Amino acid sequence: MNPEPDRSLRRLWLLGVLLLVFGMDAGARNLALLVGINQYAGVQPLEGAVNDATELRSVLIERWGFAAQDIVTLLDVQATRAAILHELDRLLIRSRPGDLVLVYFSGHGTSGRDRGFGLPLPYSTGAFVPVEFKAEGTREEMISRLLVGRTDLRPRIEALDRGGRQVLALIDACYSGNTLRGLYRNTLARPAFTKRYVALPPRGAGSEPAAKDPDLCGYNCASAVEEAFPYRAVAYVSSASEGEAAVDLGSSVLASVPTYDGRPHGAFSDALLRALRGEGPLLADRDGDGRLSAAELHQVTLNFLRQRGLPHTPQLLPRLEDDRSGIAAAIFLQGTPPPGTAPAAPAAGRTLRVQLVDATPALTTVLQGLAQLTLVERDARLIVRRDGEEWQLQSAAGDEITRLPATGIKKVVAAVRAQAWVERVLAAPQDSGFRLELELSGQARGSVAVGGQSIHFAVRSAQPAQLLVLTVSTDGSVAVLYPGNAAELQPVPAGTAVRIPSVDTESILVQAPFGTDQVLAFAFPHPEPRLRELIGGFWESGAPQLEALGDWLGDPALARAQLSLVTRPGPGS
C-alpha cells in the first residue's frame, strides 16, 4: 500500500493549521483598536499618548497592510472605560478566524505591585486608567473605574483567542510603582521624566491589608507565584518590566532625548514607531521581507531603550518557558518592506566609552593606559564616580553595576576591565542567520530581581545548537553557567527552551552583593569540541584566558543574546 496520499493529507492539514495560527492566510484581515490618553479628568496629564496612537495608525496603514476602516482610534475624551470595553467586544464581531487583531494602549497604568500603596489588585495583573478616572471614594470604587487586566481585559482577549484570531497587544503604560533608576537622581544632569503610572491613595483605617491575601503582594514579594500565560495565539509587548516605571518624553525633555519626529511620545512608543517605519538602527525587519514578529519588536525596542539610557525595559509575553508553540516568534505583521537598510554591524574591537566623575589622578592614569577603554566627557557607556568612601560604577541605562571601597583602585580597575570585555564581545559582527533568546524567569521577570528571590534563566535557539551561557559578576569575574556537565554539551533542538540551572528543583538565590550582572548566551550551530573545556569555568577579571575566549566568542557565525540583570535589596536582605 502506498502511504503517500495519507502523508499528503497530513501535510495539507498541518499547513492549514499553520495558516490559521500564524496569520499567513492571504484572505486574513488586519484590525486594530488604538487608545491614547493625554488629558485625564483626575490624574496628571501626559503629552505623548495621543501622538503615539495617531502615528501608529498612520504607519499601520502606510506600511503594514491595515485598511483605514479597520482601525478604531479612541483619543482623550473618547477613551472612557465603557467605550474601550465596547470596542474590545466589537473586535470579536468585526473580525473572523485567521484575522490579526492589534490592541494598543498608551496612557497611565497602575498595578498590585505598587510598593507602599497596598492597591488591592491581584499580583499578576495590571490596570489601564481610562480618561474619566478620579482617585475618589473608596478603594473598591476606584478600582471599579479602572480597566483591570484580569477581570476586564483577559476575558475579551480569551474570546478572540478561542475564536481563532491572532492577537498582538502593545501596551505603553507602566504597571509598577517603583521609582526611576539611579542615573536620573544622581548629580549628572538628566531630564525629569513624567511617569506613566498612577498610584492610588493608601488604604484607609480598617481595611484588610493586602499582605494577608496570597494573591495580593507588593513589589518586593519574593514568594509570589504567577500563573502561566493563558492564551494560544496571543503575544504581548509592554513598555516596562516589573519594578519599573515607563516614561513620557514630553516637551521639556525633547532637547536631550529627541523623538523620531520631534514631538512628545512615550519612550517605548517612540522606539516602536521607529522600528515600524524602518529607521536605521531600529530596522526590526532585518531581511526586508515585510514580516515582523512580536519577538522582533520586543528585541529592537528593548535594545534601543537600553542604548539611550532610558529607565525601563520592555517585556514580552508569552515567556520562553510558556511559549511551546513559538507564537512570539511567529509572523504577526506583514506588509510593505520599509525603505531603510539593515544597520551596519558594530566595528570589531570597539572600545568601552568611560566617563570619570571625581576620580583620583591614580585611577585616571591607570584607566588611560588600558587599550580597551576610551575616556569621554559625555555619551559614556560606563560611568565611574567617587561617592564618599566608595567608588560607584553605573551603566548608561542608569543601573548601578557595583560599589567598591575607595581604599584602593585595584578592584575598580578589575570591574572596569570586565565591562570592557563584555563590550568587546557584544560589539563583534554577527551573521548567524538565526535567533537566540535569553530570558530571566522564576520569581523575577524582565531584568530586575530583589534579594531573597529564586531565579533561573531560559534560553531558546531558532536552530539546533550547542549552548554556552556566561555570567559577568559585579566584581568582574566571569563564570560558566551552562554547560555544567557533559550531558549539557548535547545540541539543543530548535525552538526548545532550556532552563538554566537545568534541574527543575535548582534555582539561583538573589543575594548580596547587589548591582548589575551581565548574562551572555551563545549558540553554536556546528559541533564545537572546545566547549568541553569550559565546563565549570571561572576566571577573574583580566585573566589571560579571557582574551582568547573573547576572540572565539566574536565569531560572526555564533548567535548571541545578552541580559543585564539588575539586583536590589529585598525585605530583610
C-alpha positions in Angstrom: 0.0 0.0 0.0 1.4 3.4 -1.0 1.4 5.7 2.1 2.0 8.9 0.0 -1.7 10.0 -0.1 -2.0 9.8 3.7 1.2 11.8 4.1 0.0 14.4 1.6 -3.3 14.8 3.5 -1.4 15.2 6.8 0.8 17.8 5.2 -2.2 19.7 3.9 -3.8 19.5 7.3 -0.7 20.8 9.1 -0.4 23.7 6.6 -4.0 24.6 7.2 -3.3 24.8 11.0 -0.2 26.9 10.5 -2.1 29.3 8.3 -4.8 29.7 10.9 -2.5 30.1 13.9 0.3 32.2 12.3 -1.8 34.5 10.2 -0.3 33.7 6.8 -3.8 33.3 5.1 -3.8 35.7 2.2 -7.5 36.4 2.9 -7.0 37.4 6.5 -7.6 41.0 7.5 -5.8 43.2 10.0 -7.9 45.0 12.6 -6.8 47.4 15.3 -8.1 49.2 18.4 -5.8 52.1 19.3 -6.2 54.0 22.6 -4.2 57.2 23.5 -5.0 59.4 26.5 -3.2 62.6 27.5 -5.9 64.7 29.3 -7.2 62.8 32.3 -10.1 64.0 34.5 -8.4 63.4 37.8 -4.7 62.5 37.3 -1.5 64.0 35.9 -1.8 64.6 32.2 0.6 63.2 29.6 1.9 64.8 26.4 2.8 61.9 24.1 0.0 59.4 24.3 -2.3 60.9 21.6 0.7 61.3 19.3 1.5 57.7 19.9 -1.9 56.4 18.8 -2.3 58.7 15.8 1.2 58.0 14.5 0.8 54.3 15.0 -2.4 54.4 13.0 -0.6 56.1 10.1 2.3 53.6 10.0 -0.1 50.6 10.2 -1.9 52.0 7.1 1.2 53.0 5.2 3.4 50.0 5.8 1.7 47.1 7.5 -1.4 46.3 5.5 -4.1 47.8 7.7 -7.1 49.5 6.0 -8.3 52.8 7.5 -11.8 51.4 8.0 -10.4 48.5 10.1 -8.8 50.7 12.7 -10.7 52.2 15.6 -8.9 55.0 17.4 -10.1 56.4 20.8 -8.3 59.6 21.9 -8.7 61.5 25.2 -12.4 62.1 25.9 -13.4 59.3 23.6 -11.4 56.8 25.7 -13.9 56.2 28.5 -14.0 52.8 30.3 -17.3 52.0 28.7 -16.1 53.0 25.2 -12.9 50.9 25.5 -14.8 47.8 26.7 -17.4 48.3 23.9 -14.8 48.4 21.2 -12.9 45.4 22.7 -16.2 43.5 22.5 -16.8 44.7 18.9 -13.4 43.3 17.8 -14.8 39.8 18.1 -17.8 40.8 15.9 -15.7 42.8 13.4 -13.1 40.0 12.9 -13.2 36.4 11.8 -11.0 33.4 12.4 -7.5 33.9 10.9 -7.5 37.7 11.3 -4.9 39.7 13.1 -6.2 41.8 15.9 -3.9 44.5 17.3 -4.8 46.2 20.6 -2.7 49.2 21.7 -3.0 51.3 24.9 -0.9 54.4 25.5 -1.5 56.3 28.8 -1.4 55.8 32.5 -1.4 52.4 34.3 -1.3 51.1 37.8 -0.7 47.7 39.5 -1.0 45.5 42.5 2.8 45.6 42.6 2.7 49.2 43.8 5.1 49.3 46.7 3.7 51.2 49.6 0.1 51.8 48.5 -1.4 48.4 49.0 -3.6 48.5 45.9 -5.9 45.5 46.2 -5.3 44.2 42.7 -4.1 40.7 42.1 -0.3 40.5 42.0 -0.3 39.1 38.5 -2.4 41.8 36.9 -2.2 45.4 35.9 -4.8 48.1 35.2 -5.1 50.7 32.5 -6.5 54.1 33.5 -9.4 55.4 31.4 -9.9 59.1 30.8 -12.6 59.7 33.3 -10.8 58.1 36.2 -10.6 60.0 39.5 -9.0 58.9 42.8 -12.1 59.5 44.8 -14.3 57.4 47.0 -13.4 54.0 48.5 -10.6 52.0 47.0 -13.1 49.4 45.7 -14.9 52.2 43.9 -11.7 53.5 42.4 -10.8 50.0 41.2 -14.2 49.7 39.6 -13.3 52.7 37.4 -10.1 51.1 36.1 -9.7 48.6 33.2 -8.3 45.7 35.2 -6.3 43.2 33.2 -7.6 40.0 34.8 -11.3 40.9 35.1 -11.9 43.3 32.2 -9.3 42.6 29.5 -8.5 38.9 29.9 -12.0 37.6 29.2 -12.2 39.6 26.0 -8.7 38.5 24.8 -9.6 34.9 25.6 -12.7 35.2 23.5 -10.6 36.4 20.5 -8.1 33.6 21.1 -10.7 30.9 21.3 -12.3 32.3 18.1 -9.1 31.7 16.1 -7.9 35.3 15.9 -4.3 36.2 16.2 -3.8 38.9 18.8 -0.9 41.3 19.3 -1.2 43.6 22.3 1.1 46.6 22.6 1.0 48.5 25.9 2.8 51.8 26.7 1.6 52.2 30.3 3.6 51.2 33.3 2.2 48.7 35.7 4.6 49.3 38.5 5.1 52.0 41.2 8.9 51.6 41.5 10.9 54.8 41.3 13.0 55.7 38.3 16.5 54.3 38.2 19.5 56.0 39.8 21.0 57.8 36.8 18.1 60.2 36.8 18.6 61.0 40.5 22.4 61.5 40.7 24.5 64.6 40.1 24.7 64.1 36.4 22.1 66.4 34.7 19.3 64.2 33.3 15.7 65.0 32.3 12.8 64.8 34.8 10.6 62.4 33.1 6.8 62.1 33.6 6.0 58.5 34.7 3.1 56.7 33.0 1.9 55.5 36.4 -0.9 56.3 38.8 -0.5 55.5 42.5 -3.8 55.3 44.4 -4.0 56.6 48.0 -3.2 54.3 50.9 -5.8 52.0 52.4 -7.9 53.7 55.0 -8.0 52.5 58.6 -9.9 49.3 59.0 -9.1 48.0 55.5 -7.8 44.5 55.3 -4.1 44.6 54.4 -3.1 43.1 51.0 -0.4 41.0 52.5 -2.9 38.7 54.1 -4.2 37.6 50.7 -1.7 35.2 48.9 -2.6 36.7 45.6 -2.0 40.3 46.7 1.6 41.1 47.1 3.8 44.2 47.0 6.6 44.8 44.6 9.3 43.2 46.8 7.4 40.0 47.5 9.9 37.2 46.9 7.4 34.3 47.1 4.7 35.3 44.7 3.9 32.8 42.0 2.4 33.9 38.7 0.1 31.8 36.6 1.1 30.5 33.2 0.3 32.5 30.1 -3.3 31.6 29.4 -3.5 32.1 25.6 -2.7 30.1 22.5 -2.2 32.7 19.7 -1.7 36.0 21.7 1.5 37.9 22.1 2.0 40.9 24.4 4.8 43.5 24.3 4.7 46.1 27.1 6.8 49.2 27.7 8.1 48.3 31.2 9.1 45.2 33.2 8.1 44.6 36.8 9.7 47.2 39.1 10.0 49.9 36.5 8.0 53.0 35.5 7.5 53.7 31.8 8.1 57.4 30.9 6.6 60.1 28.7 9.1 62.0 26.6 7.4 65.4 27.0 8.3 68.8 25.5 10.6 69.6 28.5 13.0 66.7 27.7 13.0 66.6 23.9 16.2 68.6 23.6 18.1 65.9 25.5 16.1 62.9 24.5 14.7 63.6 21.0 11.9 61.5 19.5 11.8 60.4 15.9 9.5 63.2 14.7 10.5 65.9 17.4 7.1 65.6 19.1 6.2 64.2 22.5 5.8 60.4 22.7 6.1 57.6 25.1 9.7 56.3 25.2 8.5 52.8 24.3 6.1 54.1 21.6 8.9 56.2 20.1 11.1 53.1 19.7 8.1 51.1 18.4 7.3 53.7 15.7 10.9 54.0 14.7 11.0 50.2 14.3 7.8 50.0 12.3 9.0 52.8 10.0 12.3 51.0 9.4 14.5 53.7 10.8 18.2 52.8 10.6 19.4 51.1 13.8 15.8 50.2 14.6 15.2 48.2 11.5 13.4 45.3 13.1 12.7 43.7 9.7 16.3 42.9 9.0 15.8 41.0 5.8 13.4 43.4 4.3 10.7 40.8 3.6 7.9 42.8 5.2 7.4 40.3 8.0 7.8 41.3 11.6 7.2 39.2 14.8 6.3 40.2 18.3 9.7 38.9 19.4 11.5 41.1 16.9 9.5 44.1 18.0 10.4 43.4 21.6 14.1 42.9 21.0 14.5 46.1 18.9 12.6 48.3 21.3 14.4 46.8 24.3 17.8 47.4 22.7 17.0 51.0 21.7 15.8 52.0 25.2 18.8 50.5 26.8 21.2 52.2 24.4 19.5 55.6 25.2 19.8 55.0 28.9 16.1 55.2 29.4 14.9 53.7 32.7 12.6 50.9 31.7 12.8 47.5 30.0 10.1 46.3 27.5 8.8 42.8 28.3 7.4 40.1 26.0 4.7 37.5 26.8 4.5 34.6 26.5 7.8 34.0 28.1 10.1 31.4 26.6 9.1 28.6 29.0 5.4 29.1 28.3 5.8 29.6 24.5 5.9 26.0 23.4 4.2 26.8 20.1 6.7 29.6 19.3 3.9 32.2 18.9 6.1 35.2 19.9 8.4 34.4 17.1 5.6 33.8 14.6 4.7 36.4 11.9 2.4 39.0 13.3 2.8 41.9 11.0 3.2 41.6 7.2 3.3 44.5 4.8 5.4 46.6 2.6 9.2 46.4 3.4 10.4 49.7 4.8 12.8 51.7 2.6 15.5 51.6 5.2 18.5 49.3 5.0 19.9 47.0 7.7 22.3 48.8 10.0 26.0 48.2 9.7 27.5 45.8 12.2 29.4 47.4 15.0 33.1 47.7 14.4 35.0 44.7 15.9 37.2 45.6 18.8 35.1 48.7 19.8 36.4 50.3 23.0 34.3 51.0 26.0 33.4 54.7 26.5 34.0 55.6 30.1 33.2 58.8 31.9 35.1 59.6 35.2 33.4 61.7 37.8 35.6 63.0 40.7 38.2 60.3 40.0 41.6 60.4 41.6 44.7 61.0 39.5 45.9 57.5 40.2 42.7 55.9 38.8 42.6 58.2 35.8 46.2 57.3 34.9 45.6 53.5 35.1 42.4 53.7 33.1 44.0 55.9 30.4 46.6 53.2 29.9 44.0 50.5 29.1 43.6 49.9 25.4 40.1 48.6 25.8 38.8 52.0 27.1 38.2 55.5 25.7 37.7 58.2 28.4 35.0 60.6 27.4 33.1 63.6 28.9 29.7 62.6 27.6 27.7 59.7 25.9 29.5 57.2 28.1 28.6 53.5 28.2 30.1 53.3 31.7 30.3 55.9 34.5 32.8 55.7 37.3 32.4 58.1 40.1 33.8 58.7 43.6 30.8 58.8 46.0 32.1 59.5 49.5 34.1 56.5 50.7 33.1 54.3 47.8 33.6 54.0 44.0 30.4 53.6 42.1 30.1 52.0 38.6 27.0 52.8 36.7 25.7 51.8 33.3 24.4 54.2 30.6 20.9 52.8 31.4 21.2 54.1 35.0 21.8 50.8 36.6 24.3 50.6 39.4 26.8 47.9 38.5 28.7 47.9 41.7 30.0 49.8 44.7 33.5 49.3 45.9 35.5 50.7 48.8 37.5 53.8 48.0 40.6 52.5 49.9 42.2 51.4 46.6 41.7 51.2 42.9 42.6 47.6 42.1 39.0 46.3 42.4 37.7 49.3 40.4 40.1 48.6 37.5 39.1 44.9 37.6 35.4 45.8 37.4 36.0 48.3 34.5 38.1 45.8 32.6 35.3 43.2 32.8 32.8 45.7 31.4 35.2 46.4 28.6 35.4 42.7 27.8 31.6 42.5 27.6 31.5 45.5 25.3 34.1 43.9 23.1 32.2 40.6 22.8 28.9 42.3 22.1 30.4 44.6 19.5 31.6 41.8 17.3 29.8 41.4 14.0 27.0 38.9 13.7 26.0 36.9 10.7 24.5 33.7 12.3 21.2 33.9 10.3 19.2 32.7 13.3 17.8 34.0 16.5 18.8 33.2 20.1 16.6 34.3 23.0 17.6 34.7 26.7 15.2 35.5 29.5 15.0 35.9 33.2 12.5 33.6 34.9 11.4 32.2 38.2 10.3 34.7 40.9 11.7 37.7 38.9 10.8 38.9 35.4 12.2 41.3 32.9 15.6 42.4 34.1 15.2 43.2 37.8 15.4 40.8 40.8 15.4 41.5 44.5 17.2 39.8 47.4 15.6 36.6 48.5 14.0 35.7 45.1 14.8 32.4 43.5 15.6 32.9 39.8 16.7 30.9 36.7 17.2 31.7 33.1 15.6 30.3 29.9 17.4 30.1 26.5 16.0 29.2 23.2 17.7 28.9 19.8 15.9 29.0 16.5 18.3 26.4 15.1 19.7 23.2 16.6 22.8 24.3 18.5 25.1 23.8 21.4 24.7 26.5 24.1 27.1 28.5 26.2 25.9 30.8 29.0 28.3 33.0 30.9 27.8 35.5 33.8 30.0 38.5 34.4 29.5 39.4 38.0 29.6 42.8 39.7 33.2 42.1 40.8 34.3 41.5 37.2 34.7 37.7 37.4 33.4 35.5 34.6 31.8 32.1 35.2 30.2 29.4 33.0 26.6 28.7 33.9 26.0 26.3 31.0 27.2 23.7 30.2 27.6 22.5 33.7 28.3 18.9 32.8 29.0 16.6 29.9 25.3 15.9 29.2 24.7 19.6 28.6 27.1 19.6 25.7 24.5 17.9 23.5 22.9 20.1 20.9 19.5 21.5 21.9 16.7 21.1 19.3 15.4 24.2 17.5 12.7 26.0 19.4 13.3 24.2 22.7 13.5 26.4 25.8 16.4 25.3 28.1 16.2 26.0 31.8 19.4 27.2 33.5 20.1 25.7 36.0 18.8 22.7 34.1 17.4 20.8 37.1 13.9 22.0 37.9 14.5 21.8 41.6 17.5 24.1 41.4 17.5 27.9 41.3 19.8 30.8 41.8 19.2 32.7 45.1 19.5 36.5 44.7 21.7 37.9 47.4 24.4 40.5 48.1 26.5 41.9 46.6 23.7 43.7 44.6 24.3 45.6 41.4 24.2 44.6 37.7 25.5 41.2 36.4 25.8 40.6 32.7 24.4 37.3 31.4 25.7 36.3 27.9 24.4 33.4 25.8 25.9 31.9 22.7 24.6 29.3 20.2 27.0 27.2 18.2 25.2 25.8 15.1 28.0 23.3 14.4 29.7 20.8 16.8 32.3 22.6 19.0 34.6 20.3 20.9 36.2 23.2 22.8 33.1 23.7 24.8 34.0 20.7 26.9 37.0 22.6 28.2 34.7 25.4 29.6 32.6 23.2 31.9 32.8 24.8 35.3 35.0 27.6 34.0 35.7 30.6 36.2 38.1 33.5 35.6 39.0 36.6 37.5 38.8 39.9 35.5 41.9 40.3 33.3 42.8 36.6 33.3 44.7 35.8 30.1 42.2 33.1 29.1 39.5 35.8 28.7 41.4 37.3 25.8 41.3 34.1 23.8 37.7 33.5 24.9 36.7 36.9 23.7 38.2 36.3 20.3 36.4 32.9 20.0 33.0 34.3 21.0 33.4 37.1 18.5 32.9 34.5 15.7 30.1 36.0 13.4 28.6 32.6 12.9 27.5 32.4 16.6 24.1 33.7 17.6 24.3 35.9 20.7 21.9 37.2 23.4 22.6 39.4 26.4 20.7 40.3 29.6 21.7 43.0 32.1 20.4 41.6 35.4 19.8 44.3 38.0 19.6 43.1 41.6 18.4 45.1 44.5 18.0 44.5 48.2 14.7 42.9 49.2 12.9 42.7 52.5 15.4 41.6 55.1 18.3 41.3 52.6 
